[in-house]
């Protein structure tokens, strides 16, 4: 399912959410990709992005480790010796593996992020977003400590936003489509849409895919549990009083 919009207007402008969207797009098109925005530079990702083997050992990868794709500390000559492997975990939230990866992440962030910023407040929301991304990356690193593949994307942070949304606005209506039926939008409660998304991540377990599904699950769980813990203090948690309009009568 692909979300199109939610029927859940925020009370305040989502300043931080739009800044996150802008910053992430800027990093991809200007800092990360340079003149080749559609094909990100792998060298850049190895030099800047989080890599589980590096975080576990505390040292950047060597030539042998990159070429053989194994976490082997026998070669002590790192390719990027100045790399800060801990900071790379935070920086990776703003890196993406391609244009499609970027667009899909930012689209979901635009749909769900404004209401979570409305609930948490601007600056607390920023901290929540970054912590969700770190928690998601940490889960992936713990489960795949030997991996020498860069882990990039805002998916973990956005999964945290989705987890928070499931707690704070479970009855909000989310309009979606199912490819290839692009002209047949339908609305469903957020808890159902987000629940289907969450449990579908486990279908990727054991599959030969480059999707870090463990990070998605961990990010969602982080957002869900934190919001559940503080839901009585969060703005807007008591409502979700959306009018359930038929899809055909929605104003675009």
C-alpha positions as CSV (number, residue, x, y, z in Angstrom):
1,X,0.0,0.0,0.0
2,X,1.1,3.5,-0.8
3,X,-0.2,6.3,1.4
4,X,-1.4,9.4,-0.4
5,X,-2.6,11.6,2.5
6,X,-4.0,11.5,6.0
7,X,-7.2,13.3,7.1
8,X,-5.6,14.8,10.2
9,X,-4.8,18.5,10.0
10,X,-2.1,19.8,12.4
11,X,-2.8,22.8,14.7
12,X,0.6,24.4,14.1
13,X,3.0,24.7,11.2
14,X,5.4,21.7,10.9
15,X,8.5,23.8,10.9
16,X,11.0,21.2,11.9
17,X,9.4,18.5,9.7
18,X,9.8,20.7,6.6
19,X,13.4,21.6,7.7
20,X,14.1,17.9,7.9
21,X,12.7,17.3,4.5
22,X,14.8,20.2,3.1
23,X,17.9,19.1,4.9
24,X,17.7,15.5,3.7
25,X,17.0,16.5,0.1
26,X,20.0,19.0,0.3
27,X,22.3,16.3,1.6
28,X,21.4,13.9,-1.2
29,X,21.5,16.3,-4.1
30,X,24.3,18.6,-3.0
31,X,26.6,17.0,-0.4
32,X,26.2,13.3,-1.1
33,X,25.7,13.0,-4.9
34,X,27.2,16.2,-6.2
35,X,26.9,16.3,-10.0
36,X,25.5,12.8,-10.2
37,X,22.4,13.1,-8.1
38,X,20.7,10.0,-9.5
39,X,23.6,7.6,-8.8
40,X,25.0,8.2,-5.4
41,X,28.8,7.7,-5.0
42,X,29.6,4.5,-3.2
43,X,33.0,5.9,-2.1
44,X,31.1,8.7,-0.3
45,X,29.0,6.2,1.6
46,X,31.9,4.2,2.7
47,X,33.7,7.3,3.8
48,X,30.7,8.9,5.7
49,X,27.9,6.4,6.4
50,X,27.4,4.0,9.2
51,X,28.8,0.5,8.8
52,X,28.1,-2.1,11.5
53,X,31.6,-3.6,11.5
54,X,33.1,-0.2,12.0
55,X,30.7,0.7,14.8
56,X,31.4,-2.6,16.6
57,X,35.1,-2.5,16.3
58,X,35.5,1.3,16.6
59,X,37.7,1.4,13.5
60,X,37.1,2.4,9.8
61,X,37.2,-0.5,7.3
62,X,40.4,-1.5,5.6
63,X,40.9,-2.2,1.9
64,X,40.7,-6.0,2.6
65,X,37.4,-5.6,4.4
66,X,35.8,-3.5,1.7
67,X,37.0,-5.7,-1.2
68,X,36.2,-9.1,0.5
69,X,33.1,-7.8,2.3
70,X,34.2,-9.4,5.6
71,X,34.8,-7.8,9.0
72,X,38.5,-8.8,9.5
73,X,40.7,-6.8,11.9
74,X,43.9,-8.4,10.6
75,X,44.6,-5.5,8.3
76,X,45.0,-2.4,10.4
77,X,45.2,0.1,7.5
78,X,41.9,1.9,7.2
79,X,40.8,3.4,3.9
80,X,39.3,6.4,5.6
81,X,41.3,6.9,8.8
82,X,39.7,10.2,9.7
83,X,36.2,8.8,9.7
84,X,34.2,9.2,12.9
85,X,32.4,5.9,13.1
86,X,30.1,7.0,15.9
87,X,29.0,10.2,14.2
88,X,28.4,8.3,11.1
89,X,25.4,6.6,12.7
90,X,23.7,10.0,13.1
91,X,24.9,11.3,9.7
92,X,23.5,8.2,7.9
93,X,19.9,9.3,8.7
94,X,20.4,12.0,6.0
95,X,22.0,9.7,3.4
96,X,20.1,7.7,0.8
97,X,20.8,5.0,-1.7
98,X,19.0,6.5,-4.6
99,X,16.4,8.9,-5.8
100,X,13.5,6.5,-5.3
101,X,14.7,5.8,-1.7
102,X,14.8,9.5,-1.0
103,X,11.4,10.3,-2.5
104,X,9.5,7.4,-0.8
105,X,11.0,8.3,2.6
106,X,10.3,12.0,2.4
107,X,6.8,11.5,1.1
108,X,5.9,9.4,4.2
109,X,7.6,11.9,6.5
110,X,5.5,14.7,5.0
111,X,2.3,12.7,5.5
112,X,2.8,11.7,9.1
113,X,5.5,14.0,10.5
114,X,3.4,17.1,10.9
115,X,1.1,15.6,13.5
116,X,3.9,14.1,15.5
117,X,5.7,17.5,15.6
118,X,2.4,19.0,16.6
119,X,2.2,16.6,19.5
120,X,5.8,16.7,20.7
121,X,6.6,20.4,20.0
122,X,9.2,21.6,17.6
123,X,12.5,20.9,19.3
124,X,11.5,17.8,21.2
125,X,10.3,16.4,17.9
126,X,13.7,17.0,16.4
127,X,15.3,15.0,19.2
128,X,12.7,12.3,18.9
129,X,13.4,12.0,15.2
130,X,17.1,11.7,15.6
131,X,16.9,9.2,18.5
132,X,14.5,7.0,16.6
133,X,17.0,6.9,13.8
134,X,19.9,6.0,16.1
135,X,17.8,3.3,17.9
136,X,16.9,1.8,14.5
137,X,20.5,1.8,13.4
138,X,21.6,0.3,16.7
139,X,19.2,-2.6,16.3
140,X,20.5,-3.3,12.8
141,X,24.1,-3.1,14.0
142,X,23.5,-5.5,17.0
143,X,21.8,-8.0,14.7
144,X,24.4,-7.7,11.9
145,X,27.6,-6.8,13.6
146,X,29.8,-8.4,10.9
147,X,28.2,-6.4,8.0
148,X,30.5,-4.2,5.9
149,X,27.7,-2.7,4.0
150,X,26.8,1.0,4.6
151,X,23.5,1.6,6.3
152,X,21.8,4.7,5.0
153,X,18.4,6.3,5.0
154,X,15.8,8.1,7.1
155,X,13.6,5.0,7.2
156,X,14.4,4.2,10.8
157,X,13.5,7.7,12.0
158,X,10.4,7.8,9.8
159,X,9.4,4.4,11.2
160,X,9.6,6.0,14.6
161,X,7.3,8.8,13.5
162,X,4.9,6.1,12.2
163,X,5.0,4.3,15.5
164,X,4.2,7.5,17.4
165,X,1.3,8.2,15.0
166,X,-0.1,4.7,15.7
167,X,-0.3,5.7,19.4
168,X,-1.4,9.3,19.1
169,X,-3.8,9.2,16.1
170,X,-4.9,5.6,15.7
171,X,-8.3,6.6,14.3
172,X,-7.1,9.1,11.8
173,X,-8.0,8.1,8.2
174,X,-5.1,7.3,5.8
175,X,-5.9,7.4,2.1
176,X,-3.9,4.9,0.2
177,X,-3.6,3.0,-3.1
178,X,-2.5,-0.4,-4.0
179,X,-0.4,-0.6,-7.2
180,X,-1.3,-1.1,-10.0
181,X,-4.8,0.2,-9.0
182,X,-3.7,3.8,-8.9
183,X,-7.1,5.2,-9.7
184,X,-8.8,3.5,-6.8
185,X,-7.9,5.3,-3.6
186,X,-9.4,4.0,-0.3
187,X,-9.2,5.2,3.3
188,X,-8.6,3.1,6.4
189,X,-7.8,3.9,10.1
190,X,-4.2,4.7,10.8
191,X,-3.8,1.8,13.2
192,X,-4.7,-0.6,10.5
193,X,-2.5,0.9,7.8
194,X,0.5,1.2,10.2
195,X,-0.2,-2.3,11.6
196,X,-0.1,-3.8,8.2
197,X,3.1,-1.9,7.4
198,X,4.8,-3.0,10.6
199,X,4.0,-6.7,10.4
200,X,4.9,-6.7,6.7
201,X,8.5,-5.9,7.6
202,X,8.9,-9.4,9.1
203,X,8.1,-10.9,5.7
204,X,11.6,-9.6,4.6
205,X,13.3,-11.6,7.3
206,X,15.7,-14.1,5.6
207,X,15.1,-12.6,2.2
208,X,17.9,-11.6,-0.1
209,X,17.2,-7.9,0.0
210,X,19.1,-4.7,0.7
211,X,16.3,-3.4,3.0
212,X,17.3,-3.1,6.6
213,X,13.9,-4.4,7.9
214,X,15.3,-4.8,11.4
215,X,15.9,-1.0,11.5
216,X,12.3,-0.4,10.4
217,X,10.9,-2.6,13.2
218,X,13.2,-1.1,15.8
219,X,12.4,2.5,14.8
220,X,8.7,1.8,14.8
221,X,8.9,0.1,18.2
222,X,10.9,3.1,19.6
223,X,8.3,5.6,18.4
224,X,5.4,3.5,19.6
225,X,6.8,2.8,23.1
226,X,8.1,6.4,23.8
227,X,4.7,7.9,22.7
228,X,2.8,5.3,24.7
229,X,4.9,6.2,27.8
230,X,4.3,10.0,27.4
231,X,1.0,10.1,25.6
232,X,-0.8,12.0,28.3
233,X,1.7,14.8,28.1
234,X,1.7,15.1,24.4
235,X,-0.3,17.7,22.5
236,X,-3.2,16.4,20.5
237,X,-3.1,12.9,21.9
238,X,-6.7,13.1,23.1
239,X,-8.4,13.8,19.8
240,X,-8.0,12.3,16.4
241,X,-11.6,13.5,15.8
242,X,-11.4,13.4,12.1
243,X,-14.6,13.5,10.0
244,X,-14.8,10.3,8.0
245,X,-15.4,11.7,4.5
246,X,-16.0,9.4,1.6
247,X,-12.9,9.2,-0.6
248,X,-14.7,10.5,-3.6
249,X,-15.6,13.8,-1.9
250,X,-12.1,14.7,-0.7
251,X,-10.7,18.0,-1.8
252,X,-7.2,17.8,-3.3
